[in-house]
Every structure is written in structure tokens, then in C-alpha cells.
Amino acid sequence: MNDLPSRDPNESDPFEDIVAAETDRDPDLAMIEAGSRTLRTQGGLPQADVPIRPADPEVDKALRAVEAELATRWGETKLEPSVSRISALMDVLGEPQRSYPSIHITGTNGKTSTARMIEALLGAFELRTGRYTSPHVQSITERISLDGAPISAERFIETYDDIKPYIEMVDGQQEYRLSFFEVLTGMAYAAFADAPVDVAVVEVGMGGSWDATNVIDGDVAVVTPIDLDHTDRLGATPGEIAQEKAGIVKQDATVIMAQQPVDAAQVLLKKAVEVDATVAREGLEFGVVSRQVAVGGQLLTLRGLGGEYDEVYLPLHGAYQAHNAAVALAAVEAFFGVGSQRPEPLDADTVRKAFASVSSPGRLEVVRRSPTVVLDAAHNPAGARATAEAVSEAFDFSRLIGVVGASGDKNVRGLLEAFEPIFAEVVVTQNSSHRAMDADELAAIAVEVFGEERVQVEPRLPDALEAAITLAEEEGEFAGGGVLVTGSVITVGEARLLLGKG
């Protein structure tokens, strides 16, 4: 990695304090059981904010009961494009989503990381935040956060119990019952109103115009990079997909637009004109001025709507995370009126403090050393290309082994092709989801991309992790082998549990 810029040795530097805290941390050993086999793990890395199962057996039982009830509803992949049901629920709840301003985020990749950065910035400026993101990595309670932390299992259960009678009322009036995602959205909006929050940061589930989250009128609409995903539901080109995602842009809002394909940008700009929205575009009104690889992340200079912010330490890897940071900063500036109502920028020290606190579980997250095991939830070709580039930049692996478990409804070939240049070998597997692609079916595609000699099949994820770690260790303890687990948020979440993170 590059050396950090030299500084006066007598000058106190918060960034160097952060680096020291990271590099001086003593690792500890943790042994975990994975089925009938044991994975050798070395821990000591900071735990991200992913909740574990409740310690109280009664609370855990109650949470499982709520999860079981939610599981009887339409899953997130079965959709009836309409906001009629969620609108009916909001109506009987008294429109809780209108009791606070909101920042609404759509796009193909980077939504959750961007939402976490926005949340951190708002919290640093002493605003009480509510964040709603999906899907979850390990626990369903991750989806609803207050003040930067997932709500407790107890509060999750209470929120569900509070609105359950209204859910049942709406179910009885509609052609279709509320879906899993619609119920969770209603819970989030109700929890935010009950808190109450000063601002909600809301990530769409899919698309925009008919997404359940779209009963809010976001003061700021954020559009992260649009690429091909969910093409069977959203469209076959970035421009067609942008038509759906542009649905979150409301009258007189401010649109923060990441760099986009030309056809997607045209659609978004046209929508902004139609509703008199103000647009800020990455690369023109804001952007990344410079970035330098640093210990545990990167050092950035960002240009916001109100000026430049230098020496911003971001403890996340990859150029795409730097661009997410620029988008998040512009969104928060727009929320505070920087560039319109107020000419001065945000306080730079507060911005630095906020970014230095950001975590994003399952996004290039290191969960083990010797050999290094990295988790990344890339699940489409665009995300995989960004991850492959970031891994090559941030880690000096002499030999990288991939563990891939993907969903059957994704462009798996494109995902594997993106990773082919950086994987010495790939171990294909499958997660426990009913959506998971069969390991043998995935292997057949992998053999076409990698060649038979570079593909190993282990249908059970614990076996796949063990096999990959063994392959990474073949060059010796100090040779620099590594493992990247990827292909699905569910695969990453299950691997995280197996490797002792939660």
C-alpha cells in the first residue's frame, strides 16, 4: 500500500491515530464448528454492527415467531408492481412517513454503503437518524436502524405487534396480502415516527416508482450508478431501468446523481425537469478529487457542493466506495441546503469524523487473517467488476481463491467472467436460500469460464470455505494467499456466521 503523506512529527493527526489503533490491535484466535468440520480462524478485526441472535431465550422465541409470520407472505422476489397496499397501510397508521424529512436512495449498486455513509454524516451533525436498508446480511433487525445501530430484537417485536392489527385490516381489504417487504417497510416508517427521528435514510428495495418505500417524498433523491440487474422486471437497458428508478424523484426535490450511462442520465435529467427538481451530478457539481490507498481503507479529497474536503479517511476499500462517499457527502450537503440556501460548506472536521466511523458489513470486509478471508456481497456483473478492481488495488494477494454461491435469477456468467482474471481457482457452492443456484449448475458455467482444472465443487458452504482456505495455504503461511467469498448477500451472511462474526 502507498505511504501516507508526511506530516510535522509534533502535530497531532487524528488520521494517524486511527491507523495506529488499527495496526496495533492484537489478534485473537477463535475456533468455530462448521457442520462436522472445524475451520481454523484467526480473529481480532473490529466487529461491524451486525446483530446476533438475542441472548434471552424468550426474546429469541418471540423474534422467531415474528420471522415465521413474515415468511408466510410473498417474498422479496415475488412482486405485484403497485404501491396501493403500502399506501393503504400508511393511511390506517396515520401517515407516519410524513412526520420526518427523508433522503431516498435508488440505483443498482452501492445503495447500502451510501446509506450508511449518509447516516454517519447526519449523525455527526447531531441529527437523530432512521435508516432502512435491504437485504440483511445476518439478522432481519439490521434492516431498521435508529441512531446508527440496528433496532433491538425487543423493539423489532414491539413494532410488529403494534402494527399487526392494521396489517391484518389492510390484508382483508386488498386483492393480495401485504408482502414481506411491504410489512417491513411499514414497520420501519412506524418505528421512525415513534422514535422520533429527525431524518430518515431510505433505500429502495427494487426499482423506484412502484417500490414499497416510494410512499415517502424524499427531500433529496439519490441515484447511485445504474447498471443491468433485475432486467426481467426493470428493463433490458440502463435507460429502461432508469425509467423505474426515476420514480423516486419528487416535486422540487434535489437529485444527487452518481456517474451514469448516457441513456440513464438522459432519463433522470428529463424527470428532474418535469418535476422542477434541482440536479447535482458527480463529475460536474461534485466528485472525487483524489484518493490514496491507506492502511485499512483510503485517504480522500472530495469536492462537495460547497467546496473541497481534504484528508478524509474512509475505512473502506475500492474506488467505488470513494465515489459512494462523494455521493453521500453531496446528499447531506443538499439536505442542509449547501449550495442553495447556504454558501458555506459543512464543517470539515465533522465530515472527517463521520467518514472515519463508517462500516459496511459484507462489503470487502476482512473477517480472518492468515490466510486473509474477505467477504463481498457482489451479486451482479457491475458489482463484481468493481469488487475485482478493489481487491487488486487494496490487497497484495499472490494467489486468490474464490468461493462463489449465487442466486439462480442473476447473470451468473457475467459475474464469474468479472472475477476470472483475479481468481487462481474458484470453489463453487450454494447457500441455504431457495433462490440459490444449484452448485452443479453453477459449476458447469464456471468450467466454461475458468476451465475444468480451476474449478472445485463443494455444495455445502462450510466445506467450500474449508477447501478454499486449504488452497490459499498451499503456498505457505507467509506467501500471501487469500480467499474472497462472494456472489450473494446470503452467501456472505452465512459465511460470516461460519467464520465467527455473529
C-alpha positions, -999 to 999 in steps of 0.1 A, spaced: 0 0 0 11 36 -5 27 55 23 6 82 40 16 119 34 44 131 56 34 154 84 51 175 112 61 149 138 49 173 166 15 178 150 -14 156 163 -31 139 134 -65 121 140 -59 100 109 -27 87 122 -44 79 155 -69 58 135 -42 40 117 -24 33 149 -55 19 165 -60 -4 135 -24 -17 132 -18 -21 169 -48 -43 176 -38 -77 189 -54 -106 171 -70 -134 190 -78 -170 179 -113 -183 176 -123 -218 168 -157 -225 154 -176 -256 144 -190 -258 109 -211 -289 105 -189 -318 112 -156 -300 104 -136 -272 120 -124 -241 103 -92 -226 116 -98 -189 121 -78 -160 134 -99 -131 146 -92 -97 161 -107 -75 134 -133 -50 145 -169 -64 147 -192 -45 124 -227 -36 135 -244 -68 126 -266 -81 155 -266 -117 167 -295 -138 179 -310 -125 212 -293 -140 243 -327 -141 262 -344 -174 251 -379 -158 254 -369 -128 232 -353 -151 207 -385 -173 206 -407 -142 201 -384 -129 173 -385 -163 156 -423 -162 158 -424 -128 140 -399 -141 114 -421 -171 108 -452 -150 103 -433 -127 79 -421 -158 60 -457 -167 52 -460 -136 30 -448 -130 -5 -410 -130 -6 -389 -101 -20 -387 -118 -54 -424 -121 -59 -439 -87 -68 -471 -71 -79 -459 -36 -91 -481 -13 -71 -480 10 -40 -517 5 -33 -512 -19 -4 -484 0 13 -504 33 8 -534 17 24 -512 6 54 -498 41 57 -533 56 57 -546 34 86 -514 41 105 -519 79 102 -492 85 75 -461 81 98 -437 85 69 -448 122 66 -437 131 102 -400 135 92 -379 146 62 -362 118 42 -334 110 18 -344 84 -7 -318 62 -24 -321 41 -56 -296 27 -81 -282 -7 -90 -251 -9 -68 -237 9 -38 -271 18 -22 -265 3 13 -229 16 16 -241 51 5 -270 49 30 -246 41 58 -223 70 49 -252 94 48 -264 81 81 -229 86 97 -227 122 83 -262 132 96 -254 116 130 -221 135 133 -241 167 128 -263 157 158 -294 146 139 -313 116 150 -315 92 121 -335 63 110 -321 40 83 -340 14 62 -319 -9 40 -322 -43 24 -314 -71 22 -299 -80 56 -266 -98 59 -274 -119 90 -303 -106 111 -336 -92 99 -333 -64 125 -304 -49 106 -329 -35 81 -342 -9 105 -317 13 123 -320 41 148 -291 64 157 -267 44 136 -275 10 151 -299 -18 143 -330 -17 165 -331 -43 193 -349 -75 189 -373 -64 216 -381 -32 197 -385 -50 164 -410 -74 180 -429 -45 197 -431 -26 164 -445 -56 146 -470 -63 174 -481 -26 174 -490 -25 137 -501 -61 133 -538 -53 137 -535 -27 109 -517 -51 87 -544 -76 91 -570 -49 84 -553 -40 51 -548 -76 41 -586 -81 44 -593 -52 21 -568 -59 -7 -567 -84 -35 -533 -96 -23 -519 -96 12 -491 -72 21 -458 -87 11 -428 -94 34 -411 -62 21 -442 -41 24 -447 -51 61 -411 -44 69 -413 -10 52 -444 -2 72 -426 -13 104 -396 10 95 -417 40 89 -437 35 121 -405 29 141 -390 61 128 -422 81 137 -423 66 171 -386 73 179 -390 101 166 -362 107 141 -350 140 126 -344 124 92 -349 90 75 -324 75 51 -343 50 30 -330 26 4 -354 12 -22 -359 -25 -24 -362 -27 -62 -367 -1 -89 -383 31 -76 -417 42 -89 -437 11 -76 -413 2 -48 -429 0 -14 -406 26 0 -419 52 -25 -448 64 -3 -423 90 10 -415 123 -7 -377 125 -3 -363 160 0 -332 145 -15 -333 117 -41 -300 99 -45 -293 77 -76 -262 55 -74 -248 40 -106 -274 22 -127 -264 -10 -145 -281 -42 -156 -298 -61 -128 -334 -75 -124 -337 -70 -161 -369 -92 -162 -387 -67 -140 -370 -33 -146 -359 -33 -183 -331 -45 -206 -310 -13 -208 -298 12 -183 -322 38 -198 -352 15 -193 -341 7 -158 -337 44 -151 -374 50 -160 -384 30 -130 -357 44 -107 -366 79 -116 -399 74 -98 -383 85 -65 -377 120 -79 -404 141 -65 -416 177 -70 -390 203 -61 -366 177 -47 -328 178 -51 -314 149 -71 -278 137 -63 -268 117 -94 -237 94 -94 -219 89 -127 -244 72 -151 -246 56 -185 -257 82 -210 -291 68 -216 -298 65 -179 -286 101 -173 -309 114 -200 -339 97 -184 -331 111 -149 -325 146 -162 -358 146 -181 -376 135 -150 -359 163 -130 -371 189 -155 -407 175 -153 -409 179 -115 -388 211 -112 -361 192 -93 -326 205 -88 -298 182 -101 -262 178 -89 -241 155 -110 -210 136 -100 -180 148 -121 -196 183 -126 -211 197 -94 -193 173 -70 -169 144 -71 -137 127 -60 -107 150 -64 -81 125 -53 -78 92 -35 -48 73 -20 -47 38 -7 -41 38 31 -40 13 59 -74 -2 63 -90 19 37 -82 51 17 -75 88 21 -97 111 0 -101 146 -11 -138 152 -20 -153 181 -38 -188 188 -24 -214 213 -33 -199 239 -10 -161 233 -16 -133 208 -10 -129 185 20 -93 171 22 -77 144 43 -110 124 46 -101 89 58 -126 62 47 -121 28 63 -135 10 32 -117 -3 2 -122 4 -35 -126 33 -59 -164 27 -59 -165 34 -22 -148 67 -28 -175 76 -53 -201 64 -29 -186 88 -3 -188 117 -28 -224 110 -34 -232 107 3 -214 139 11 -233 158 -17 -266 143 -5 -261 156 31 -249 190 18 -281 192 -2 -302 182 28 -286 211 48 -291 235 18 -254 238 10 -250 253 -25 -285 268 -24 -297 283 9 -262 285 25 -230 292 7 -205 278 32 -195 241 33 -201 217 61 -177 217 90 -147 197 76 -136 181 109 -171 168 115 -172 154 80 -138 137 86 -150 122 119 -182 109 103 -164 91 74 -138 76 97 -166 59 116 -183 42 86 -185 4 83 -203 -17 57 -206 -53 67 -202 -78 38 -186 -52 15 -149 -61 11 -150 -70 48 -119 -88 62 -131 -115 86 -99 -135 91 -61 -134 87 -35 -160 78 -48 -166 52 -69 -134 47 -106 -141 41 -126 -112 25 -164 -111 22 -181 -91 -5 -218 -92 -15 -213 -85 -52 -241 -103 -70 -242 -88 -105 -215 -82 -132 -211 -45 -124 -207 -51 -87 -183 -79 -94 -161 -58 -117 -159 -31 -90 -150 -56 -64 -124 -73 -86 -108 -39 -92 -109 -30 -55 -94 -63 -44 -65 -59 -68 -58 -24 -55 -62 -30 -18 -48 -64 -12 -14 -78 -24 -25 -114 -28 -1 -137 -45 -29 -162 -51 -66 -155 -46 -92 -183 -43 -128 -175 -49 -158 -190 -31 -189 -183 -51 -225 -191 -42 -250 -172 -64 -288 -169 -69 -304 -186 -98 -321 -154 -111 -288 -135 -116 -264 -131 -145 -240 -157 -131 -219 -160 -162 -212 -122 -162 -204 -123 -125 -179 -152 -130 -163 -135 -160 -157 -104 -139 -138 -124 -113 -119 -147 -137 -88 -125 -141 -82 -123 -103 -92 -159 -92 -64 -185 -94 -91 -211 -86 -128 -210 -77 -148 -231 -53 -184 -231 -63 -211 -238 -37 -246 -228 -27 -263 -211 2 -294 -222 21 -318 -200 2 -344 -215 -20 -332 -190 -46 -297 -204 -46 -284 -218 -79 -276 -255 -76 -238 -260 -71 -235 -284 -100 -253 -260 -124 -231 -232 -112 -200 -254 -117 -210 -261 -153 -209 -224 -160 -177 -219 -140 -159 -246 -160 -168 -228 -193 -154 -195 -178 -124 -208 -158 -116 -242 -173 -121 -275 -155 -87 -275 -138 -95 -243 -119 -130 -252 -106 -138 -272 -75 -173 -281 -64 -184 -282 -27 -222 -280 -24 -220 -273 14 -207 -238 22 -187 -250 53 -169 -274 31 -163 -248 4 -148 -224 29 -125 -251 43 -114 -261 8 -107 -225 -2 -87 -218 29 -67 -250 23 -60 -240 -13 -49 -205 -2 -25 -220 24 -8 -242 -2 19 -216 -9 29 -214 27 20 -193 57 37 -161 45 31 -165 8 1 -141 6 -27 -164 -4 -63 -151 2 -99 -161 -1 -128 -140 -15 -163 -151 -6 -189 -136 -29 -219 -140 -53 -248 -132 -29 -257 -113 2 -270 -146 16 -238 -165 9 -218 -137 26 -241 -136 56 -238 -174 61 -201 -173 57 -199 -145 82 -216 -167 108 -194 -197 100 -163 -176 104 -174 -164 139 -188 -130 130 -221 -131 148 
